[in-house]
Amino acid sequence: MHRKKNEEGDLVPWMQIKQMKFHKNLPYQFLYKTDFKDDDFKKVDLRRGSMRNRDSLTFSEQVKPLNLEQLPIANQKYDDLMQLLPYISEHNKTYFRNLKRSSTLDAEDYPALEEELP
């Protein structure tokens, strides 16, 4: 079994972790602490390989979006969202009102809609 160790060389106590932090500039790594009273976090590197070679590795690949434009939603789903609009904060209402919608979306194309359609 492959046990993860923190940067200090101690085994990571997974069941005792109380708080975790993730940073964009630390890919494959996270910070944790096992006590809320503790001020300092311990770092864990999830990459495989020896610790000696990790300093030379850099994260140069950026995550690319799957779609460059917003995908439409079914008209029925849009209508349901409009009914929930009174419960949405004013700051977010414009986002929901401006969602793209399409009458051509079909339950066959989007299986998750099958249970929602009458």
Residue pairs with C-beta under 8 A, 6 or more apart in sequence:
3 11
3 12
4 11
4 12
4 44
4 46
5 11
5 12
5 44
6 12
6 32
6 42
6 43
6 44
7 42
7 43
7 44
7 45
8 42
10 42
12 32
12 44
13 34
16 34
17 32
17 33
17 34
18 33
18 34
18 35
18 36
19 32
19 33
19 36
19 41
20 30
20 31
20 32
21 30
21 31
21 32
21 41
22 30
22 31
23 29
23 31
26 43
27 59
28 45
28 46
28 47
28 59
29 43
29 44
29 45
29 46
30 43
30 44
30 46
31 41
31 42
31 43
31 44
32 41
32 42
32 44
33 40
33 41
33 42
45 51
45 54
47 54
47 57
70 99
70 100
71 100
72 99
72 100
72 101
72 102
72 105
73 99
73 100
73 101
73 102
73 105
74 101
74 102
74 105
74 110
74 113
75 101
75 102
75 103
75 105
76 113
76 116
76 117
77 101
77 113
77 116
78 99
78 101
81 96
81 99
82 96
82 97
85 93
85 96
85 97
88 96
105 113
107 113
107 114
107 117
